[in-house]
């Protein structure tokens, strides 16, 4: 019936957009006895807030994240990384002589924050086996014990835009010589032997600094030479090779055995601490702003409790279209806005139910609309909520559903999005509703 009526309307009338709130269009009064009406409604009450997911998987994300930065809205964020390393080389020339050892971190060009500032990384030896507590994943809240004594450190100003560049963190020779000797003496002759002896490393940024977060390759660079690793250098006595410089590479054992611990301290911010995953910070208490941040689980939540009132318009009706729009705050640099954001449906306890879909079941994103105005006054996101509204209308029970906004790569980045919800820049739902 719904598609038949829409087809008839296509013959009878072309409906143009109107800025008039709750506009009503009567259709076909000369053609049928009872007029068909199209109502354009955009006065729905919106409840906007921010909540925080309990955790995000950060293993198998194909990115090492490291750094420390302070955000005006979301406080102090830190990212440290844990790596399990091994090698396939367990034999050395009898005339081999140890030279040095260090960590090579190859940029993958991702960065967030002020890259003109200095940062310091320290390397520590992990003291427990790199295995998840449960299941197969590590999370942003996961951590491992590591020795307090540093194996090595590096202070630097990054150049993350150059994917061919890398950082080299020198490691104490005491460790390098010990590994070298154990291979020479055949005490280590397999990956299992090595992992029992050396469980992995933790790379930790200087958390007293407000600088940046950088991304580095794990196992997925276009060439294996671009992947991050620990490298042990040695020479061979009386070698005639002009470049008498050999090395053993200790690479990440698998994507699943590298993860990033990402934390944020929001105590002194507008949001304050989250008691649990059900805690919602309403925009009315956060200066009419809501927030999304990659890496930490902080997510925007938009609820439209008045959708059900559409059924009061008519006993018979259907949604022709439903569009939600919201405006990113001026504090979000428009040049850094994502073209599309993920949208999920969550319940009253902020549990993710499924990805948002349209009436035909296709996944729906929040799409950036940017008309290039120099003051960004025409920059906004839009979401097709037709499927969401239709589901609520067709369900007798009050679903108490809301939508959640997150970045598409939310577990491998740390950028944030600030959304306005004040009288001048409100989050708005516009529904074109047919009653007959």
HELIX and SHEET records of a PDB file:
HELIX    1   1 UNK A    2  UNK A   12  1                                  11    
HELIX    2   2 UNK A  173  UNK A  184  1                                  12    
HELIX    3   3 UNK A  191  UNK A  197  1                                   7    
HELIX    4   4 UNK A  224  UNK A  226  5                                   3    
HELIX    5   5 UNK A  255  UNK A  257  5                                   3    
HELIX    6   6 UNK A  283  UNK A  285  5                                   3    
HELIX    7   7 UNK A  307  UNK A  312  5                                   6    
HELIX    8   8 UNK A  334  UNK A  336  5                                   3    
HELIX    9   9 UNK A  386  UNK A  394  1                                   9    
SHEET    1   A 8 UNK A  23  UNK A  27  0                                        
SHEET    2   A 8 UNK A  36  UNK A  41 -1                                        
SHEET    3   A 8 UNK A 428  UNK A 435 -1                                        
SHEET    4   A 8 UNK A 317  UNK A 326 -1                                        
SHEET    5   A 8 UNK A 379  UNK A 384 -1                                        
SHEET    6   A 8 UNK A 365  UNK A 370 -1                                        
SHEET    7   A 8 UNK A 340  UNK A 346 -1                                        
SHEET    8   A 8 UNK A 352  UNK A 355 -1                                        
SHEET    1   B11 UNK A  23  UNK A  27  0                                        
SHEET    2   B11 UNK A  36  UNK A  41 -1                                        
SHEET    3   B11 UNK A 428  UNK A 435 -1                                        
SHEET    4   B11 UNK A 317  UNK A 326 -1                                        
SHEET    5   B11 UNK A 379  UNK A 384 -1                                        
SHEET    6   B11 UNK A 365  UNK A 370 -1                                        
SHEET    7   B11 UNK A 340  UNK A 346 -1                                        
SHEET    8   B11 UNK A 402  UNK A 406 -1                                        
SHEET    9   B11 UNK A 298  UNK A 303 -1                                        
SHEET   10   B11 UNK A  47  UNK A  52 -1                                        
SHEET   11   B11 UNK A 281  UNK A 282 -1                                        
SHEET    1   C10 UNK A  85  UNK A  86  0                                        
SHEET    2   C10 UNK A 246  UNK A 252 -1                                        
SHEET    3   C10 UNK A 229  UNK A 236 -1                                        
SHEET    4   C10 UNK A  96  UNK A 113 -1                                        
SHEET    5   C10 UNK A 212  UNK A 216 -1                                        
SHEET    6   C10 UNK A  64  UNK A  71 -1                                        
SHEET    7   C10 UNK A  75  UNK A  83 -1                                        
SHEET    8   C10 UNK A 201  UNK A 205 -1                                        
SHEET    9   C10 UNK A 119  UNK A 125 -1                                        
SHEET   10   C10 UNK A 152  UNK A 156 -1                                        
SHEET    1   D 8 UNK A  85  UNK A  86  0                                        
SHEET    2   D 8 UNK A 246  UNK A 252 -1                                        
SHEET    3   D 8 UNK A 229  UNK A 236 -1                                        
SHEET    4   D 8 UNK A  96  UNK A 113 -1                                        
SHEET    5   D 8 UNK A 212  UNK A 216 -1                                        
SHEET    6   D 8 UNK A  64  UNK A  71 -1                                        
SHEET    7   D 8 UNK A  75  UNK A  83 -1                                        
SHEET    8   D 8 UNK A 258  UNK A 265 -1                                        
SHEET    1   E 5 UNK A  85  UNK A  86  0                                        
SHEET    2   E 5 UNK A 246  UNK A 252 -1                                        
SHEET    3   E 5 UNK A 229  UNK A 236 -1                                        
SHEET    4   E 5 UNK A  96  UNK A 113 -1                                        
SHEET    5   E 5 UNK A 166  UNK A 170 -1                                        
SHEET    1   F 2 UNK A 289  UNK A 293  0                                        
SHEET    2   F 2 UNK A 416  UNK A 420 -1                                        
END                                                                             
